Amino acid sequence: MSILSLKNVYKGYGAGPILKDVSLDVAEGEFVAVLGFSGTGKTTLMSLLAGLELPDQGSVTFRGEPVTGPSPERGLVFQSYSLMPWLTVTGNVALAVDAVHADKSKAERAEIVDHYTTMVGLSHAVDRRPAELSGGMRQRVAVARALAMRPDVLLLDEPLSALDALTRANLQDEIEVISQIEKKTIVLITNDVDEAILLADRIIPLNPDGTFGEAFTVTIPRPRDRTAMNDDPVFKALRGKVTQYLMDVGIAAKAEGTRNLPDVTAVHHMTPKVYREAAEPVVKNDARYLQFSKVHKVYPTPKGPLTVVEDFDLTLRKGEFISIIGHSGCGKSTALTMAAGLNEISKGGIILDGTHVEGADPERAVVFQAPSLFPWLTAKENVAIGADRVYPKATQAERQEVVEYYLERVGLADAMDKPAADLSNGMKQRVGIARAFALSPKLLLLDEPFGMLDSLTRWELQEVLMEVWSRTQVTTICVTHDVDEAVLLSDRVVMMTNGPRATIGKIMDVNLPRPRTRKALLDHPDYYRYRGEVLQFLEDYEHGHTPKPKPTQASSVAAE
């Protein structure tokens, strides 16, 4: 029997319906994941289930009765924590318990608070206030607070999307365990395919047009282990089907949305001549084009020197694409900013094309998570910044050719003259990528460039990056927390040990054919082997562990 139902629901906010003829039945004890991209109406759907919004048409019912407003029977956890900053962990959880369980004695209420703070792993932090907690710990408080209300249904509105990869993975595991202990009915909103498969009994895609797609049943036995699942043929098949479905509906929606735009044909088909001339190396040593020689980064602290990165030793060929991956605090971004000349090297050295790296220079172009555009300038004007210095002997027309070429390559031929303030986040990041390539850098440095974007936009821009990189073959380092991104983009994946004193723990060659696409990668027989190797490394180093060194196959390690 259904505990929560939507029947032919429509909901809009003036400009037309966001949700169209949506129907859903959630069985008692079922874990349902609603999977979709930004702007598809996921949060609107959750607001309807919680009773924070009412449908324009159709009905929302809980145990057969119409939902007319919020109720403690339906506990809600948002993406933001919404904690009272002046209250402790115990105080924040007790606030909900006192309101919902007012009929219970003080001792009984205290026992409920203690039970759920312990369940989410916060028994050691009950007296801390939100400002003293990490993002993951704050979200644990929100989960404990919702569970302590003892709702019949737990509603999770992208509760983990703002967290780093390790914290997110740990909380996913905890939610999976809690769901089995509590036997709750749970509805999860997410844009993460792996999260949905790990947690749910059933996955329902929410299409960009506000309708539901065909549901996917998850038959993988519980308890589920993310590393073990990587070798499960059922997981691989389901992951491929769900990913392909989302790509198909996402691309169709994008095409529909741009149907009335002018049919713009690229003017420039070859890399501009002045770019090719500027990108020529000074020293013809392709095998040792970029060298990190026992690089250290040490920060002074009141307790003495703190070594963040130690003995970072790596050599890159000219035109190689590597990714650096590891848990938060492992020094990934520190290594990258030292290569950019934005962070002073404490010990050792970095040599690029025969010259020591000292200070920032356009020959080392950086794309950050936020593209840092000038909002009052157009896309074209933002990309043109620095062109005078990079191409001092070129004419204005030649510089303009470079700018337009890369804006066309990243799919912004029709938006060159739009102010940056009028661009979406994905379009702004495209401008950032175009600007970096237009500098004809000797080294391209990407610091989690797609980390703030939704899944579809991230997938699209990964493909854009691969296409543009394939034309320039610029030597590239990408810092990422995304295993799939690392395998998709890279010739080698460099895995970092935990900090402090973080160093290179393992280097994996990725011998997959280029050019690469996400679909081809999912179908390649070696893809999950590479993915599993990185996942296993990250699992070995979870929770700050430093495992004993294991023998590695020579084919897996490309130490130079």
ZADOKOL-428249 format. One line per 4 residues: number of its first residue (from 1); their letters; for each residue z, y, x of C-alpha. Coordinates in nm, 4 decimals. Layout:
BEGIN
NUM	a	Z,Y,X  ...
//
This chain:
BEGIN
1	msil	0.0000,0.0000,0.0000  -0.0824,0.3521,0.1238  0.2077,0.5770,0.2094  -0.0101,0.8859,0.2717
5	slkn	-0.3465,0.9589,0.1089  -0.6150,1.2233,0.0931  -0.8748,1.2002,-0.1850  -1.1951,1.4048,-0.1760
9	vykg	-1.0246,1.6954,0.0001  -1.2012,2.0249,0.0683  -1.0392,2.3070,0.2657  -1.1837,2.6350,0.3919
13	ygag	-1.0863,2.9872,0.4896  -1.3521,3.2132,0.3401  -1.6566,3.1326,0.5521  -1.7116,2.7907,0.3965
17	pilk	-1.5274,2.4588,0.4033  -1.3731,2.3350,0.7276  -1.2979,1.9934,0.5780  -1.5530,1.8475,0.3360
21	dvsl	-1.4869,1.5619,0.0941  -1.2304,1.3995,0.3251  -1.0601,1.0810,0.2056  -0.7998,0.8834,0.3983
25	dvae	-0.5454,0.6111,0.3207  -0.2690,0.5458,0.5736  -0.0811,0.2191,0.5276  0.2949,0.1947,0.5753
29	gefv	0.3729,0.1224,0.9433  0.0168,0.2001,1.0563  -0.0646,0.4142,1.3623  -0.3785,0.6181,1.2900
33	avlg	-0.5471,0.8422,1.5488  -0.7807,1.1148,1.4223  -1.0180,1.1874,1.7084  -1.2397,1.4914,1.7351
37	fsgt	-1.3348,1.7971,1.9339  -1.2104,2.1549,1.9152  -1.3132,2.3355,1.5977  -1.3640,2.0229,1.3858
41	gktt	-1.0662,2.0931,1.1582  -0.8109,1.8552,1.3110  -0.5202,2.0997,1.2879  -0.6209,2.1972,0.9333
45	lmsl	-0.6094,1.8282,0.8431  -0.2617,1.7956,0.9960  -0.1405,2.1049,0.8074  -0.2533,1.9431,0.4810
49	lagl	-0.0716,1.6173,0.5610  0.2433,1.8125,0.6509  0.2263,2.0260,0.3367  0.1892,2.3497,0.5327
53	elpd	-0.1459,2.4044,0.3577  -0.2737,2.2930,0.0184  -0.6303,2.1698,-0.0420  -0.8895,2.3858,-0.2177
57	qgsv	-1.0129,2.0730,-0.3927  -0.8976,1.7118,-0.4007  -0.5465,1.5779,-0.3524  -0.2928,1.4927,-0.0824
61	tfrg	-0.0268,1.2428,-0.1898  0.2815,1.0916,-0.0282  0.4059,0.7673,-0.1855  0.1846,0.8445,-0.4830
65	epvt	0.3296,1.1929,-0.5447  0.1389,1.5179,-0.4752  0.2282,1.6956,-0.1509  0.3242,2.0503,-0.2520
69	gpsp	0.4992,2.1676,0.0647  0.6679,2.0553,0.3870  0.9310,1.7820,0.3724  1.1606,1.6088,0.6256
73	ergl	0.9999,1.2831,0.5110  0.6986,1.3924,0.7177  0.8160,1.4929,1.0674  0.5760,1.7136,1.2615
77	vfqs	0.5319,1.7602,1.6388  0.2995,2.0423,1.7470  0.1129,2.1026,2.0729  0.3592,2.3871,2.1420
81	yslm	0.7228,2.2909,2.1595  0.8709,2.5580,1.9234  1.2205,2.5193,2.0673  1.5063,2.7666,2.0279
85	pwlt	1.5412,2.9092,2.3817  1.9146,2.9836,2.3481  2.0041,2.6290,2.2411  2.0494,2.3248,2.4646
89	vtgn	1.8573,1.9993,2.4214  2.1419,1.8725,2.2032  2.1482,2.1979,2.0073  1.7744,2.1919,1.9356
93	vala	1.7838,1.8341,1.8106  2.1087,1.8927,1.6188  1.9511,2.1877,1.4379  1.7118,1.9505,1.2593
97	vdav	1.9733,1.6771,1.2125  2.2252,1.9153,1.0525  1.9607,2.0463,0.8118  1.8271,1.7051,0.7041
101	hadk	2.1408,1.4911,0.7204  2.3962,1.7361,0.5854  2.5492,1.4572,0.3756  2.6579,1.2681,0.6894
105	skae	2.9791,1.3279,0.8842  2.9833,1.5326,1.2038  3.0350,1.2156,1.4084  2.7401,1.0427,1.2383
109	raei	2.5154,1.3417,1.3011  2.6206,1.3537,1.6671  2.5397,0.9834,1.6982  2.1885,1.0425,1.5603
113	vdhy	2.1312,1.3248,1.8097  2.2551,1.1102,2.0980  2.0447,0.8109,1.9891  1.7142,0.9997,1.9886
117	ttmv	1.7722,1.2126,2.2988  1.8447,0.8864,2.4818  1.5352,0.7203,2.3318  1.3057,0.9899,2.4776
121	glsh	1.4782,0.9766,2.8178  1.6747,1.3030,2.8034  2.0345,1.1764,2.8177  2.0668,1.3353,3.1638
125	avdr	1.9542,1.6784,3.0389  2.1340,1.7245,2.7065  2.3089,2.0441,2.8232  1.9983,2.2150,2.9598
129	rpae	1.8159,2.4928,2.7773  1.4329,2.4960,2.7349  1.3838,2.7360,3.0268  1.5421,2.4747,3.2548
133	lsgg	1.3064,2.1972,3.1392  0.9567,2.0993,3.2479  0.6717,2.0991,2.9948  0.6992,1.7231,2.9522
137	mrqr	1.0737,1.7414,2.8944  1.0291,2.0140,2.6334  0.7805,1.7991,2.4480  1.0280,1.5107,2.4615
141	vava	1.2812,1.7366,2.2867  1.0235,1.8085,2.0150  0.9594,1.4345,1.9695  1.3339,1.3586,1.9611
145	rala	1.3875,1.6346,1.7044  1.1157,1.4976,1.4777  1.2416,1.1382,1.5113  1.6032,1.2449,1.4485
149	mrpd	1.5019,1.3680,1.1033  1.4240,0.9982,1.0395  1.0981,1.0739,0.8618  0.8909,0.8105,0.6861
153	vlll	0.5790,0.9476,0.8573  0.5533,1.1057,1.2018  0.2707,1.3595,1.2390  0.1647,1.4377,1.5983
157	depl	-0.0715,1.7360,1.6356  -0.2176,1.7038,1.9890  0.1375,1.6905,2.1267  0.0346,1.6015,2.4834
161	sald	-0.2790,1.8082,2.5409  -0.1025,2.0876,2.7338  0.0628,1.8488,2.9816  -0.0482,1.7338,3.3267
165	altr	-0.2092,1.3908,3.3545  0.0957,1.1955,3.4775  0.3373,1.3518,3.2273  0.0846,1.2902,2.9528
169	anlq	0.0434,0.9252,3.0537  0.4201,0.8723,3.0671  0.4712,1.0252,2.7237  0.1851,0.8190,2.5812
173	deie	0.3632,0.5070,2.7053  0.6915,0.6254,2.5538  0.5313,0.7033,2.2172  0.3720,0.3565,2.2187
177	visq	0.7145,0.1963,2.2786  0.8886,0.4188,2.0217  0.6258,0.3383,1.7605  0.7042,-0.0311,1.7980
181	iekk	1.0835,0.0159,1.8019  1.0933,0.2520,1.5047  0.8041,0.0874,1.3161  0.7082,0.4335,1.1934
185	tivl	0.3914,0.5321,1.0165  0.2248,0.7695,1.2640  -0.0788,0.9970,1.2398  -0.1914,1.1362,1.5761
189	itnd	-0.4438,1.4164,1.6252  -0.6126,1.3962,1.9675  -0.9366,1.4630,2.1564  -0.8633,1.1949,2.4182
193	vdea	-1.0448,0.8635,2.3654  -0.8156,0.6664,2.5975  -0.5035,0.8084,2.4294  -0.6341,0.7031,2.0888
197	illa	-0.7139,0.3475,2.2048  -0.3801,0.3085,2.3866  -0.1724,0.4140,2.0852  -0.3555,0.3530,1.7577
201	drii	-0.4243,0.0660,1.5196  -0.7197,0.2573,1.3792  -0.9300,0.5456,1.5170  -1.1028,0.7814,1.2734
205	plnp	-1.3511,1.0341,1.4182  -1.3519,1.3792,1.2596  -1.7098,1.5020,1.2782  -1.8042,1.8620,1.3674
209	dgtf	-1.9188,1.9177,1.0068  -1.5684,1.8479,0.8738  -1.6305,1.4938,0.7478  -1.4858,1.1632,0.8631
213	geaf	-1.6965,0.9183,1.0583  -1.6743,0.5421,1.0379  -1.3338,0.4135,1.1508  -1.2844,0.1960,1.4608
217	tvti	-1.0200,-0.0792,1.4468  -0.8217,-0.1359,1.7682  -0.7544,-0.5078,1.8087  -0.6018,-0.4962,2.1586
221	prpr	-0.2610,-0.6726,2.1483  0.0590,-0.4732,2.1977  0.2283,-0.3760,2.4207  -0.0707,-0.2082,2.5856
225	drta	-0.0899,-0.1241,2.9538  -0.3513,0.1332,3.0567  -0.4203,-0.0260,3.3960  -0.4458,-0.3796,3.2552
229	mndd	-0.6670,-0.2595,2.9694  -0.9225,-0.1354,3.2207  -1.0239,-0.5006,3.2789  -1.0214,-0.5943,2.9093
233	pvfk	-1.3756,-0.6454,2.7722  -1.2546,-0.5486,2.4229  -1.1251,-0.2162,2.5581  -1.4481,-0.1516,2.7490
237	alrg	-1.6647,-0.2229,2.4453  -1.4529,-0.0106,2.2120  -1.4295,0.2754,2.4595  -1.8062,0.2726,2.5007
241	kvtq	-1.8671,0.2754,2.1239  -1.6211,0.5564,2.0518  -1.7438,0.7701,2.3443  -2.1084,0.7222,2.2486
245	ylmd	-2.0333,0.8082,1.8862  -1.8581,1.1320,1.9844  -2.1387,1.2257,2.2227  -2.4011,1.1621,1.9542
249	vgia	-2.2307,1.3643,1.6796  -2.1310,1.6384,1.9245  -2.4824,1.6801,2.0618  -2.6288,1.6711,1.7092
253	akae	-2.3887,1.9448,1.5998  -2.4750,2.1608,1.9010  -2.8473,2.1189,1.8300  -2.7946,2.2096,1.4661
257	gtrn	-2.6024,2.5188,1.5640  -2.8753,2.6463,1.7994  -3.1781,2.5621,1.5890  -3.2526,2.9277,1.5111
261	lpdv	-3.2256,3.0490,1.8704  -3.5486,3.1468,2.0470  -3.7327,2.8690,2.2274  -3.6567,2.9805,2.5827
265	tavh	-3.8560,2.8178,2.8617  -3.7170,2.8326,3.2124  -3.9086,3.0822,3.4241  -3.7912,2.9356,3.7537
269	hmtp	-3.8531,2.5705,3.8319  -3.7870,2.5527,4.2061  -3.4793,2.6639,4.3947  -3.5498,3.0285,4.4934
273	kvyr	-3.6820,3.0781,4.8468  -3.4081,3.3217,4.9543  -3.1451,3.0715,4.8371  -3.2979,2.7943,5.0475
277	eaae	-3.3086,3.0192,5.3544  -2.9470,3.1351,5.3099  -2.8235,2.7792,5.2650  -2.9661,2.6557,5.5977
281	pvvk	-2.6910,2.5242,5.8298  -2.6212,2.6968,6.1615  -2.5219,2.3794,6.3467  -2.7361,2.0717,6.2835
285	ndar	-2.4542,1.8184,6.2595  -2.4866,1.6665,5.9145  -2.2420,1.3803,5.9758  -1.9490,1.6086,6.0620
289	ylqf	-2.0433,1.9154,5.8589  -1.6883,1.9783,5.7331  -1.3811,1.8605,5.9235  -1.0141,1.8733,5.8260
293	skvh	-0.8271,1.7998,6.1490  -0.4619,1.6971,6.0897  -0.4083,1.9903,5.8552  -0.0508,2.0791,5.7522
297	kvyp	0.0828,2.3296,5.5035  0.4466,2.4341,5.5459  0.6292,2.6864,5.3286  0.9564,2.8549,5.4311
301	tpkg	1.2424,2.8001,5.1847  1.6126,2.8964,5.1817  1.6889,2.5341,5.2755  1.4426,2.5290,5.5627
305	pltv	1.0694,2.4544,5.6076  0.9042,2.2531,5.3290  0.5983,2.0510,5.4319  0.3718,2.0226,5.1276
309	vedf	0.0639,1.8704,5.2974  0.0883,1.6667,5.6185  -0.1811,1.5233,5.8463  -0.4689,1.5825,5.6038
313	dltl	-0.7511,1.4339,5.8109  -1.1001,1.4116,5.6567  -1.4639,1.4514,5.7552  -1.7482,1.5249,5.5112
317	rkge	-2.1196,1.4787,5.5604  -2.3478,1.7681,5.4682  -2.4400,1.7382,5.1025  -2.1517,1.5036,5.0188
321	fisi	-1.9565,1.5358,4.6936  -1.5929,1.4246,4.7129  -1.3094,1.4448,4.4601  -0.9404,1.4739,4.5460
325	ighs	-0.7085,1.3111,4.2940  -0.3338,1.2538,4.2736  -0.0240,1.3333,4.0735  0.1055,1.6871,4.0144
329	gcgk	0.2605,1.8343,4.3267  0.0649,1.6143,4.5693  -0.1031,1.9105,4.7419  -0.4561,1.8706,4.5988
333	stal	-0.5013,2.2394,4.5235  -0.3208,2.3373,4.8438  -0.5785,2.1460,5.0510  -0.8609,2.3089,4.8542
337	tmaa	-0.7267,2.6656,4.8861  -0.6839,2.6167,5.2614  -1.0504,2.5118,5.2801  -1.1373,2.8253,5.0798
341	glne	-0.9478,3.0441,5.3260  -0.7178,3.1618,5.0467  -0.4125,2.9847,5.1893  -0.3182,3.0018,5.5565
345	iskg	-0.3263,2.6747,5.7517  0.0149,2.6024,5.9080  -0.1048,2.3456,6.1617  -0.4338,2.1786,6.2471
349	giil	-0.7715,2.3237,6.1587  -1.0703,2.3197,5.9280  -1.4208,2.3523,6.0716  -1.7238,2.4195,5.8481
353	dgth	-2.0716,2.4109,6.0003  -1.9316,2.4638,6.3501  -1.6998,2.7547,6.2601  -1.3248,2.7563,6.2041
357	vega	-1.2229,2.8504,5.8488  -1.0298,3.1775,5.8605  -0.9939,3.3939,5.5500  -1.2032,3.3990,5.2341
361	dper	-1.5814,3.4152,5.2578  -1.8664,3.3795,5.0050  -1.9981,3.0851,5.2094  -1.7052,2.8972,5.0506
365	avvf	-1.7455,2.9494,4.6752  -1.4562,2.8565,4.4450  -1.4602,2.7715,4.0742  -1.1112,2.7756,3.9248
369	qaps	-0.9830,2.6396,3.5945  -1.0210,2.9901,3.4485  -1.3486,3.1511,3.5641  -1.2051,3.5065,3.6122
373	lfpw	-1.5023,3.7013,3.4818  -1.5184,4.0756,3.4264  -1.5175,4.0897,3.0446  -1.7128,4.4169,3.0229
377	ltak	-1.9984,4.2855,3.2399  -2.2781,4.0636,3.1129  -2.3217,3.7047,3.2253  -2.6040,3.8214,3.4530
381	enva	-2.3960,4.1018,3.6044  -2.1019,3.8656,3.6678  -2.3274,3.6188,3.8520  -2.4889,3.8981,4.0531
385	igad	-2.1544,3.9971,4.2076  -2.1689,3.9224,4.5789  -2.5482,3.8768,4.5902  -2.5945,4.1903,4.8034
389	rvyp	-2.3701,4.0478,5.0736  -2.5116,3.6961,5.0588  -2.8786,3.8048,5.0599  -2.8750,4.1318,5.2625
393	katq	-3.2452,4.1100,5.3533  -3.3692,4.0096,5.0067  -3.5284,4.2492,4.7604  -3.3602,4.3273,4.4284
397	aerq	-3.6217,4.1131,4.2537  -3.5467,3.8167,4.4812  -3.1734,3.8473,4.4156  -3.2414,3.8697,4.0437
401	evve	-3.4486,3.5523,4.0674  -3.1491,3.3638,4.2125  -2.9155,3.4930,3.9388  -3.1530,3.4027,3.6565
405	yyle	-3.2353,3.0640,3.8067  -2.8734,2.9475,3.8018  -2.7974,3.0922,3.4601  -3.0977,2.8973,3.3301
409	rvgl	-2.9801,2.5828,3.5090  -2.6383,2.5983,3.3391  -2.7948,2.6471,2.9956  -2.7421,3.0214,2.9505
413	adam	-3.1037,3.1422,2.9559  -3.0572,3.2946,2.6105  -2.7133,3.4492,2.6844  -2.7726,3.6273,3.0164
417	dkpa	-2.7257,3.9726,2.8684  -2.4178,3.8953,2.6577  -2.0881,4.0478,2.7731  -1.8457,3.7888,2.9082
421	adls	-1.5970,3.8898,2.6360  -1.8384,3.7524,2.3728  -1.8746,3.4094,2.5342  -1.6860,3.0908,2.4439
425	ngmk	-1.4586,2.9288,2.7032  -1.7266,2.6712,2.7820  -1.9920,2.9407,2.8280  -1.7585,3.1417,3.0526
429	qrvg	-1.7107,2.8381,3.2741  -2.0899,2.7952,3.2871  -2.1107,3.1528,3.4171  -1.8447,3.0682,3.6774
433	iara	-2.0465,2.7662,3.7930  -2.3696,2.9685,3.8063  -2.1952,3.2432,4.0051  -2.0652,2.9920,4.2604
437	fals	-2.4069,2.8302,4.3124  -2.5827,3.1691,4.3277  -2.3825,3.2546,4.6403  -2.5759,2.9804,4.8256
441	pkll	-2.2443,2.8520,4.9599  -2.2109,2.6104,5.2465  -1.9137,2.4632,5.0635  -1.8488,2.4518,4.6869
445	llde	-1.4815,2.4157,4.5916  -1.3908,2.3175,4.2340  -1.0234,2.3402,4.1344  -0.9942,2.1414,3.8071
449	pfgm	-1.2882,2.3440,3.6695  -1.2936,2.1708,3.3297  -0.9206,2.1131,3.2828  -0.8803,2.3700,3.0031
453	ldsl	-1.1801,2.2572,2.7991  -1.2049,2.0126,2.5098  -1.3584,1.6705,2.5742  -1.7136,1.7375,2.4559
457	trwe	-1.7425,2.0678,2.6451  -1.5974,1.8979,2.9532  -1.8479,1.6122,2.9263  -2.1356,1.8586,2.8848
461	lqev	-2.0346,2.0695,3.1832  -1.9896,1.7637,3.4039  -2.3530,1.6779,3.3294  -2.4566,2.0404,3.3932
465	lmev	-2.2718,2.0382,3.7250  -2.4374,1.7112,3.8303  -2.7831,1.8432,3.7414  -2.7417,2.1675,3.9351
469	wsrt	-2.5729,1.9958,4.2291  -2.8586,1.7431,4.2519  -3.1003,2.0344,4.3139  -2.8899,2.2048,4.5818
473	qvtt	-2.6990,1.9133,4.7423  -2.4303,2.1629,4.8414  -2.1290,2.0037,5.0109  -1.8623,1.9924,4.7389
477	icvt	-1.4906,1.9218,4.6998  -1.3565,1.8848,4.3467  -0.9836,1.8700,4.2710  -0.9226,1.6791,3.9478
481	hdvd	-0.6621,1.4766,3.7594  -0.9331,1.3014,3.5552  -1.0171,0.9522,3.6861  -1.3468,0.9348,3.4966
485	eavl	-1.4524,1.2768,3.6262  -1.3785,1.1720,3.9836  -1.5844,0.8520,3.9567  -1.8654,1.0205,3.7642
489	lsdr	-1.9192,1.3065,4.0096  -1.8298,1.1757,4.3526  -1.9682,0.9970,4.6555  -1.6068,0.9349,4.7617
493	vvmm	-1.2716,0.9695,4.5868  -0.9830,1.0853,4.8083  -0.6443,0.9765,4.6692  -0.3340,1.1736,4.7660
497	tngp	0.0182,1.0365,4.8045  0.3081,1.2126,4.6344  0.4537,1.5324,4.7738  0.6283,1.6700,4.9622
501	rati	0.4620,1.5617,5.2865  0.1618,1.4499,5.0835  -0.1299,1.3058,5.2736  -0.4388,1.0944,5.2106
505	gkim	-0.3326,0.7544,5.0806  -0.6729,0.5980,5.0220  -1.0423,0.6840,5.0226  -1.2811,0.4987,4.7938
509	dvnl	-1.6603,0.4957,4.8297  -1.8433,0.5278,4.4968  -2.1731,0.3460,4.5352  -2.3220,0.4271,4.1952
513	prpr	-2.6862,0.5350,4.1631  -2.7787,0.8998,4.1195  -2.8686,1.0869,3.9093  -2.5683,0.9869,3.6957
517	trka	-2.5014,1.0261,3.3264  -2.1873,0.9379,3.1342  -2.3706,0.6821,2.9208  -2.5300,0.5099,3.2209
521	lldh	-2.1939,0.5059,3.3960  -2.0174,0.3346,3.1050  -2.2868,0.0663,3.1090  -2.2768,0.0088,3.4873
525	pdyy	-2.1045,-0.3193,3.5867  -1.9137,-0.1562,3.8777  -1.7841,0.1490,3.6915  -1.4615,-0.0101,3.5630
529	ryrg	-1.3918,-0.1617,3.9055  -1.3949,0.1852,4.0628  -1.1937,0.3263,3.7734  -0.9398,0.0448,3.8044
533	evlq	-0.8935,0.1061,4.1778  -0.8012,0.4709,4.1184  -0.5801,0.3885,3.8188  -0.3924,0.1288,4.0231
537	fled	-0.3333,0.3775,4.3047  -0.1993,0.6370,4.0610  0.0226,0.3759,3.8946  0.1626,0.2712,4.2342
541	yehg	0.2658,0.6320,4.2967  0.4065,0.7076,3.9501  0.7534,0.8604,3.9089  0.7577,0.9802,4.2700
545	htpk	0.7378,0.6295,4.4148  0.6104,0.5751,4.7663  0.4867,0.2157,4.7750  0.4632,0.0104,5.0878
549	pkpt	0.1145,0.0187,5.2384  -0.1132,-0.2609,5.1187  -0.3988,-0.4176,5.3126  -0.7252,-0.2539,5.2055
553	qass	-1.0776,-0.3825,5.2238  -1.2842,-0.2079,5.4855  -1.5530,-0.1428,5.2257  -1.3065,0.0581,5.0187
557	vaae	-1.1910,0.2929,5.2901  -1.4221,0.5345,5.4649  -1.1800,0.6849,5.7163  -1.3579,0.8889,5.9752
//
